[in-house]
Amino acid sequence: METKAQSNYFRKNIDKMSGYVPGEQPQDGQYIKLNTNENPYPPSAKVIAALKDEVNEKLRLYPDPSATSARKKVAEVFGTRPERVMIGNGSDELLTIIIRSFVGEGDKVVYPYPSYLLYKTLSEIQDAEECIIDFLEDYSLPEKIIVKDAAVTFICNPNSPSGTMIPVEEVSGIAGKIEGIIVVDEAYVDFADDNCMRLVDKHPNLIVLRTLSKSYSLAGIRLGFAVAQECLINGMIKVKDSYNVDRLSMASAVAALGDQETFRENVTRIKNTRERLIDSLKKAGFFVYPSQANFVMIRCRDADKARNIYQELKKRKILIRYIEQPGLDDCLRITVGTDEEIDALIDELTKIK
């Protein structure tokens, strides 16, 4: 009996796509890990205490499907209403929910390039029409980011991998001109000087995404949240999995958001180290893009130089991100680590010819 080739079982658009590739997570040996934008400092001690309290016989029960405690805490901290908050298994799940909610086969999805590659992957899964708009050389947005009949427009702000920022009033202007949904992905915004949260009141088509992975040191917990007007939140709730966030993640989120002192201390330390890293890289002869995130992107002489630096640092047990994307193969992205980690990085960089 003849059977189909394994790949033929998939939808055609799935069969031909590459899929999103996360950054390296080494399983062997000790590395200075500056490649996946994790926070180098531990989470609030209140998170650890909350987790210990939550590990009890109630683990046999399903978690609250509405994540009520986390929604209330987000609303309290960010000055909104719980009804305008949706909790997700990381902001990546919320991106998936958004595209499933608003995008059908052949619908237009707009995003600038280069930016977060998951937008491309999610568009391909939906078999959407991708409208990829190149950033200008200084990472500002051209007018053509406003695409007629676009179902969803994604703006990562600050942008990944460049770390650059689109001014809030410019984002507001774009939101007012497009017909579909605009998603402002603010995964790194706690390290920036401004944010778009206040625009939710003004624009009924705007969704702001945040995560606790970066600034709250909870990448291992996987919790993010969306803030939008009630009509959008209520519709997206229909699409999410019933129990998409576990009780341990909810308890961690409430505890982390409740400790704003630790949050502010760690963000300040990272921002100070970022400026020192930028200064050191410039002195070493690299072109450094202005960053409002917890990472910086540098441009090397050419692709061979960038690849060599990445490989040589890896031999020295220091991981950074080599960006294998068209137009970026001469660039490297470096997460802001501790002062000691950055000192080690700069010291090794000076030895690489």
C-alpha positions in Angstrom: 0.0 0.0 0.0 1.5 3.3 -1.0 1.5 6.2 1.5 2.0 9.9 1.1 5.4 11.4 1.6 5.5 12.7 5.2 5.6 16.4 4.1 2.5 15.9 2.0 0.2 15.6 5.0 0.7 19.3 5.8 -1.1 22.2 4.3 1.0 23.6 1.5 1.8 26.9 3.3 3.1 24.9 6.3 5.1 22.5 4.2 7.0 25.3 2.5 7.7 27.5 5.6 10.9 27.4 7.6 9.5 28.2 11.1 10.8 30.5 13.8 14.2 29.6 15.2 14.8 30.8 18.9 18.2 31.8 20.1 20.7 29.2 21.3 20.0 27.7 24.7 23.3 25.8 25.5 23.0 22.6 27.4 26.7 21.9 27.9 29.0 24.0 30.0 28.9 27.5 31.4 28.5 30.5 29.1 28.2 34.2 29.5 24.8 34.3 27.8 24.2 37.5 25.9 22.2 36.2 23.0 18.5 36.0 24.0 17.8 39.2 25.9 17.2 37.6 29.3 17.6 39.7 32.4 20.9 39.1 34.1 19.5 39.7 37.6 17.2 37.4 39.6 13.5 38.0 39.9 12.0 39.6 43.0 12.3 37.5 46.2 8.5 37.9 46.5 8.1 35.8 43.3 10.0 32.9 44.9 8.0 33.2 48.0 4.7 33.2 46.1 5.7 30.2 44.1 6.5 28.2 47.3 3.1 29.2 48.7 1.3 28.1 45.5 2.9 24.6 45.4 0.3 22.8 47.4 -2.6 20.3 46.9 -4.5 22.9 44.8 -2.2 21.9 41.9 -4.8 19.1 41.2 -7.3 21.8 40.2 -7.5 23.8 37.0 -6.4 27.4 37.2 -8.7 30.3 36.9 -9.4 30.5 33.1 -9.8 34.3 33.3 -6.5 34.8 35.2 -8.5 37.3 37.3 -5.8 38.0 39.9 -3.2 38.8 37.2 -5.7 40.9 35.2 -6.5 43.0 38.3 -2.8 43.4 39.2 -2.0 44.6 35.7 -4.9 47.0 35.7 -3.8 48.4 39.1 -0.1 48.9 38.0 -0.8 50.3 34.6 -3.9 52.4 35.4 -6.5 50.6 33.4 -9.4 48.3 34.0 -9.2 44.5 34.3 -11.7 44.2 31.4 -9.1 45.8 29.1 -6.5 43.2 30.0 -5.9 39.7 28.6 -3.2 37.4 30.1 -1.2 35.0 27.9 1.4 32.3 28.0 4.0 34.9 27.2 3.3 37.7 24.7 4.1 35.2 21.9 0.9 33.3 22.7 -1.0 36.7 22.5 0.5 37.3 19.1 -0.8 33.9 18.0 -4.3 34.7 19.5 -4.3 38.1 17.7 -3.5 36.6 14.3 -6.0 33.8 14.7 -8.6 36.4 15.7 -8.2 38.9 12.9 -6.4 37.2 10.0 -7.8 34.7 7.5 -6.3 33.2 4.4 -5.2 35.9 2.0 -5.7 38.8 4.5 -3.0 41.4 4.6 -0.5 41.4 7.5 1.9 44.3 7.6 5.1 44.5 9.5 8.4 46.4 9.0 11.7 44.7 8.2 13.9 43.8 9.9 11.9 43.1 13.0 10.7 40.2 15.2 10.6 37.2 12.9 7.7 35.6 14.6 5.4 38.0 12.8 6.5 36.3 9.5 6.0 32.8 10.9 2.5 33.5 12.2 1.5 35.2 8.9 2.7 32.1 7.0 0.7 29.8 9.3 -2.5 31.7 8.5 -1.5 31.7 4.8 -1.9 35.5 4.9 -0.6 38.0 2.4 2.5 39.4 3.9 3.2 43.1 3.3 6.8 43.6 4.4 7.8 47.2 4.6 11.5 48.0 4.8 12.6 50.4 7.5 14.4 53.4 6.4 18.2 53.4 6.9 17.8 55.1 10.4 15.1 52.6 11.4 12.3 55.1 11.0 9.0 54.1 9.3 8.1 55.1 5.8 4.6 56.3 4.9 3.9 53.1 3.1 3.6 51.3 6.5 -0.1 52.3 6.1 -1.5 49.6 3.8 -5.0 49.7 2.5 -7.2 46.9 3.8 -4.6 45.5 6.1 -6.1 43.2 8.7 -3.2 43.6 11.2 -0.2 45.8 11.4 2.6 44.9 13.8 5.1 47.4 15.2 7.7 46.1 17.6 8.6 49.2 19.7 11.5 49.2 20.7 12.3 47.2 17.7 14.1 43.9 17.7 16.9 43.4 16.6 17.8 47.1 16.3 16.7 48.4 19.7 15.5 51.6 18.0 12.2 53.4 18.9 9.4 54.9 16.9 8.1 58.0 18.8 4.7 57.5 20.5 3.0 60.3 18.6 4.0 58.8 15.3 2.5 55.4 16.4 -0.7 57.3 17.3 -0.8 58.9 13.9 -0.4 55.5 12.2 -3.1 54.0 14.4 -5.5 56.7 13.3 -4.9 56.2 9.6 -5.1 52.4 9.2 -8.4 50.5 8.9 -7.4 47.3 10.7 -5.8 46.3 14.0 -2.5 47.8 15.0 -0.4 45.8 17.5 2.4 47.6 19.4 4.7 44.9 20.7 6.3 46.5 23.7 8.4 43.6 25.0 11.4 45.8 25.7 9.6 49.1 26.5 10.5 49.1 30.2 14.0 50.0 29.1 12.8 52.9 27.0 12.0 56.5 27.7 8.3 56.3 26.7 5.6 53.9 25.8 2.2 53.6 24.0 0.0 52.4 26.8 -1.8 55.8 27.0 -2.9 55.4 23.4 -5.3 52.6 24.2 -8.0 55.1 25.3 -7.6 57.0 22.1 -7.6 54.2 19.5 -10.2 51.4 19.5 -8.1 49.4 17.0 -4.9 49.4 19.1 -3.5 46.5 21.1 -0.4 47.0 23.3 1.6 43.9 24.3 3.9 43.5 27.3 5.8 40.6 28.8 7.3 39.8 32.2 10.2 38.0 30.5 12.6 40.9 30.2 12.3 43.6 32.8 10.8 41.4 35.5 13.4 38.5 35.0 10.6 35.9 34.4 11.5 34.5 30.9 11.1 31.0 32.4 7.6 31.7 33.7 6.0 32.6 30.3 3.5 35.3 31.1 2.6 38.3 29.0 -0.5 40.6 28.7 -2.4 42.6 26.2 -4.1 45.9 26.9 -6.9 47.0 24.5 -10.4 48.3 24.6 -13.0 45.9 25.8 -14.5 45.0 22.4 -11.1 43.6 21.3 -10.4 41.8 24.5 -13.8 40.2 24.6 -13.4 38.9 21.0 -9.9 37.5 21.6 -11.0 35.7 24.7 -13.1 33.5 22.4 -10.0 32.3 20.6 -7.6 31.6 23.6 -7.3 28.2 25.1 -9.5 27.7 28.1 -6.7 27.4 30.7 -3.9 29.1 28.9 -2.0 30.3 32.0 -1.2 28.1 34.9 -1.6 29.0 38.6 2.1 29.2 39.2 2.6 31.8 36.4 -0.3 33.9 37.7 1.1 33.9 41.3 4.5 34.9 39.9 3.0 37.7 37.9 1.0 39.2 40.8 4.1 39.0 43.1 6.5 40.5 40.5 4.2 43.4 39.6 3.7 44.0 43.3 7.4 44.6 43.8 8.0 47.7 41.7 11.1 48.6 43.8 13.0 45.6 42.6 11.8 46.1 39.1 13.0 49.7 39.0 16.4 48.9 40.5 17.1 46.2 37.9 15.9 48.3 35.0 18.1 51.2 36.1 21.1 48.9 36.5 20.6 47.5 33.0 20.1 51.0 31.4 23.3 52.2 33.0 25.2 49.2 31.8 23.8 49.6 28.4 25.2 53.1 28.1 28.6 51.9 29.2 28.4 49.0 26.7 27.5 51.4 23.8 30.4 53.7 24.7 32.9 50.8 24.9 31.7 49.3 21.5 32.0 52.7 19.8 35.5 53.1 21.2 36.3 49.7 19.8 35.3 50.9 16.3 31.9 49.4 15.9 28.8 51.3 14.5 26.2 51.0 17.3 22.5 51.6 16.7 20.8 53.8 19.4 19.1 51.4 21.7 16.0 51.8 24.0 16.0 48.1 24.8 18.1 45.7 27.0 20.3 44.9 24.0 22.3 46.7 21.4 22.9 45.9 17.7 26.3 46.6 16.1 27.4 46.7 12.5 30.7 45.1 11.6 32.9 45.7 8.5 31.3 42.8 6.6 29.5 39.5 7.1 32.7 37.5 7.5 33.9 39.8 10.3 30.5 39.5 12.1 30.5 35.7 11.8 34.1 35.5 13.0 33.5 37.6 16.1 30.4 35.5 17.0 32.4 32.2 16.5 35.5 33.4 18.4 33.4 34.6 21.3 31.5 31.3 21.4 34.9 29.5 21.7 35.6 31.7 24.7 32.2 30.7 26.2 30.5 34.0 25.4 27.3 33.8 23.4 25.9 36.8 21.4 23.4 36.7 18.5 24.7 36.5 15.0 21.8 37.8 12.8 21.4 35.5 9.8 18.9 37.6 8.0 19.1 39.4 4.6 20.7 42.8 5.0 21.8 42.0 8.6 24.5 39.4 8.1 27.1 42.0 9.0 25.3 42.7 12.3 25.5 41.3 15.8 23.1 41.7 18.7 24.4 41.8 22.3 22.2 41.5 25.4 23.0 43.8 28.2 24.4 41.6 31.0 25.9 42.4 34.4 28.8 44.8 34.5 31.1 41.8 35.1 29.8 40.0 32.0 30.1 43.1 29.8 33.7 43.7 31.1 34.5 40.1 30.0 32.9 40.6 26.6 34.8 43.8 25.9 38.0 42.3 27.1 37.6 39.4 24.7 36.5 41.6 21.8 39.7 43.5 22.0 41.6 40.2 21.4 39.7 39.2 18.3 41.3 40.4 15.1 
